[in-house]
Amino acid sequence: MGQEYRLVLCILNEMGVIKMYKRLVILLGLFVLLTSCNKNYPWFRWGFYTIVPDRDLYDVSFSDSSHGWAVGDDGIILGYDGDEWRVSVDTLWHQGTSCSYLSCVVALDSDNVWAGGTRVLLHYDGGRWEKVIEGDFVIEDMEFYGDEYGFAGGREGESGYALEYRDGEWKEITAPPEYIWSVSVVGDGEVWVSTGKMDTCYVYRYNKGEWDRSELPDGYTVFALEFTSKGEGWGFEWDGVVMHYQDGEWEFWDSLYVMFWNADFLDRGHGIATGIGHICQYKDGWRVVYFPSSMFGVDYIDPDNVWIVGIGGMLMFGIPEDIEGEWREKGIDDRRGIIEGLR
């Protein structure tokens, strides 16, 4: 019986049947994987509400889906505990400190959060917010690589301003000559920044203390940056052009006719970009959703969770399209708790 079985296998192998079978198994596996990926990365509808309608919010960051922070005008800070947003009682807004706005926040953990803006860099240790650095600068953006290395960029007077975080300490470093608007950290000591004016920006790569300006195709600039790895990234122009970086070169990708402000990607194939009057989601191409407000900060936390903040204290959250439940005409509800009950 064993010899007959081996003989059948030999004949099938000669006929190429076994190879064909193996290929079918591989293709089936790839199909299941791709189907699973699409299921795990849904398109979003958007729910929203406001807590501080008289304060614009510029950035939002979550350490996990239940712990997040949002910052904005007058140094206001909002915290999210998994149930609702509340204004932090020890925020600069309450203290009356001179701070026209906080523009960026990074939540590394529920008790390790950084925020920056006009004349101040703040840290939250789980108990209270404290000032770490004060000066005549503005921090526009900040990002970390793990919790050991961080980079913050902005401006001081008419020049660029940069801080590097290592060994538990922030130090000022030499910056490009132009204002820094956007920061994307890709490794320990490796950072991409966009600088200049909103409609005439330049891109620099920082590597172990050295700055190199990256060449862009003629006629294009990049205002907002988001890299998914050392070798691949996205750039967004103020006038709606989407740029893509790969293999050491920038190239035109698409034009969405959106005045972009910020972007965040989970991986190379899934991202959210915000702008003036629009929200754009990337998944097998870009989908653009009109929303009659200006949206700034975005944190794409995981496949089912994304938060966006903007003008008028707007707090928006992504709702996976395929959840059960009845939808209003706008496809949204105004309280996250109600939406969570539909999952």
Backbone hydrogen bonds, N-H to C=O, Kabsch-Sander energy under -0.5 kcal/mol:
donor,donor_aa,acceptor,acceptor_aa,energy
5,Y,1,M,-2.2
6,R,2,G,-2.2
7,L,3,Q,-2.2
8,V,4,E,-2.2
9,L,5,Y,-2.1
10,C,6,R,-2.2
11,I,7,L,-2.4
12,L,8,V,-2.7
13,N,9,L,-2.5
14,E,10,C,-2.5
15,M,11,I,-1.9
16,G,13,N,-1.1
17,V,12,L,-2.0
18,I,12,L,-0.6
20,M,16,G,-2.0
21,Y,17,V,-2.5
22,K,18,I,-2.6
23,R,19,K,-2.4
24,L,20,M,-2.3
25,V,21,Y,-2.3
26,I,22,K,-2.4
27,L,23,R,-3.0
28,L,24,L,-2.6
29,G,25,V,-2.3
30,L,26,I,-2.5
31,F,27,L,-2.5
32,V,28,L,-2.5
33,L,29,G,-2.3
34,L,30,L,-2.9
35,T,31,F,-2.7
36,S,32,V,-2.5
37,C,33,L,-2.5
38,N,34,L,-2.4
39,K,35,T,-2.0
40,N,36,S,-2.3
41,Y,37,C,-1.0
45,R,319,I,-2.7
47,G,317,F,-2.6
48,F,333,D,-0.9
49,Y,315,L,-1.7
51,I,313,G,-0.8
55,R,52,V,-2.1
57,L,310,G,-2.2
58,Y,71,V,-2.6
59,D,71,V,-1.4
61,S,69,W,-2.5
63,S,67,H,-2.2
64,D,67,H,-1.1
67,H,64,D,-1.4
68,G,80,Y,-1.6
69,W,61,S,-2.5
70,A,78,L,-2.3
71,V,59,D,-2.0
72,G,76,I,-1.7
73,D,56,D,-2.6
74,D,100,S,-2.5
75,G,72,G,-1.2
76,I,73,D,-1.9
78,L,70,A,-3.2
79,G,86,R,-3.2
80,Y,68,G,-3.0
81,D,84,E,-1.5
86,R,79,G,-2.4
88,S,77,I,-3.0
91,T,88,S,-1.4
92,L,75,G,-0.8
93,W,75,G,-0.9
94,H,91,T,-0.6
95,Q,91,T,-1.9
96,G,92,L,-1.4
97,T,92,L,-1.2
99,C,97,T,-1.0
102,L,72,G,-2.1
103,S,101,Y,-0.5
103,S,116,G,-1.6
104,C,116,G,-1.9
106,V,114,W,-2.9
108,L,106,V,-0.8
108,L,112,N,-2.1
109,D,112,N,-1.3
112,N,109,D,-1.4
113,V,124,Y,-1.9
114,W,106,V,-2.7
115,A,122,L,-1.9
116,G,104,C,-2.2
117,G,120,V,-1.9
118,T,101,Y,-2.4
119,R,117,G,-0.6
119,R,137,F,-3.6
120,V,117,G,-0.6
121,L,133,I,-2.2
122,L,115,A,-3.6
123,H,130,E,-2.4
124,Y,113,V,-2.9
125,D,128,R,-1.4
130,E,123,H,-2.5
132,V,121,L,-3.2
133,I,121,L,-1.4
135,G,119,R,-1.1
137,F,135,G,-1.4
138,V,155,R,-2.6
139,I,117,G,-2.3
140,E,138,V,-0.7
140,E,153,G,-2.0
141,D,153,G,-2.0
143,E,151,F,-2.3
145,Y,149,Y,-3.2
146,G,144,F,-0.6
148,E,145,Y,-0.8
149,Y,145,Y,-1.2
150,G,165,Y,-1.8
151,F,143,E,-2.5
152,A,163,L,-2.5
153,G,141,D,-2.6
154,G,161,Y,-2.6
155,R,138,V,-2.3
156,E,159,S,-2.7
159,S,156,E,-1.8
160,G,176,P,-0.7
161,Y,154,G,-1.4
162,A,173,I,-0.6
163,L,152,A,-2.8
164,E,171,K,-2.8
165,Y,150,G,-3.1
166,R,164,E,-0.5
166,R,169,E,-2.3
167,D,148,E,-0.5
169,E,166,R,-1.2
171,K,164,E,-2.3
173,I,162,A,-2.1
180,I,154,G,-2.3
181,W,179,Y,-0.5
181,W,194,S,-2.8
182,S,194,S,-1.1
184,S,192,W,-2.6
186,V,190,E,-2.4
187,G,190,E,-1.4
189,G,187,G,-0.7
190,E,187,G,-1.7
191,V,206,Y,-2.6
192,W,184,S,-2.6
193,V,204,Y,-2.4
194,S,182,S,-1.9
195,T,202,Y,-2.9
196,G,179,Y,-1.8
197,K,200,T,-1.6
200,T,197,K,-1.0
202,Y,195,T,-2.4
203,V,214,S,-0.5
204,Y,193,V,-2.7
205,R,212,D,-3.0
206,Y,191,V,-3.9
207,N,205,R,-0.5
207,N,210,E,-2.6
208,K,189,G,-2.6
210,E,207,N,-1.3
212,D,205,R,-2.1
214,S,203,V,-3.2
220,Y,217,P,-1.9
223,F,236,F,-2.5
224,A,236,F,-2.0
226,E,234,W,-2.2
228,T,232,E,-1.6
229,S,232,E,-1.6
232,E,229,S,-0.5
233,G,245,Y,-1.9
234,W,226,E,-2.6
235,G,243,M,-2.3
236,F,224,A,-2.4
237,E,241,V,-3.0
238,W,198,M,-0.5
240,G,237,E,-1.4
242,V,254,D,-3.6
243,M,235,G,-3.7
243,M,241,V,-0.5
244,H,251,E,-2.6
245,Y,233,G,-3.0
246,Q,249,E,-2.3
247,D,231,G,-0.8
249,E,246,Q,-1.5
250,W,215,E,-0.5
251,E,244,H,-2.1
253,W,242,V,-2.6
254,D,242,V,-1.6
256,L,240,G,-2.4
260,F,237,E,-1.0
260,F,258,V,-1.4
261,W,274,T,-2.7
262,N,274,T,-1.2
264,D,272,I,-2.6
266,L,270,H,-2.5
267,D,270,H,-1.1
270,H,267,D,-1.3
271,G,282,Y,-1.5
272,I,264,D,-2.7
273,A,280,C,-3.0
274,T,262,N,-2.6
275,G,278,H,-1.6
276,I,259,M,-2.1
277,G,275,G,-0.9
277,G,293,S,-1.7
279,I,289,V,-2.3
280,C,273,A,-3.1
281,Q,287,R,-2.6
282,Y,271,G,-3.2
283,K,281,Q,-0.6
283,K,285,G,-2.9
287,R,281,Q,-2.6
289,V,279,I,-3.0
291,F,277,G,-2.6
293,S,291,F,-3.1
295,M,275,G,-2.4
295,M,293,S,-0.5
296,F,309,V,-3.0
299,D,307,W,-2.5
301,I,299,D,-1.2
301,I,305,N,-1.0
302,D,305,N,-1.6
305,N,302,D,-1.8
307,W,299,D,-2.0
308,I,316,M,-2.6
309,V,297,G,-2.2
310,G,314,M,-1.6
311,I,294,S,-2.4
313,G,310,G,-0.8
314,M,311,I,-0.9
315,L,49,Y,-2.4
316,M,308,I,-3.5
317,F,47,G,-2.5
318,G,306,V,-2.5
319,I,45,R,-2.9
321,E,43,W,-2.4
323,I,320,P,-1.5
324,E,342,L,-0.6
331,G,328,R,-1.6
338,I,335,R,-0.5
339,I,335,R,-1.5
340,E,336,R,-2.9
341,G,337,G,-1.3
342,L,339,I,-1.8
343,R,340,E,-1.3
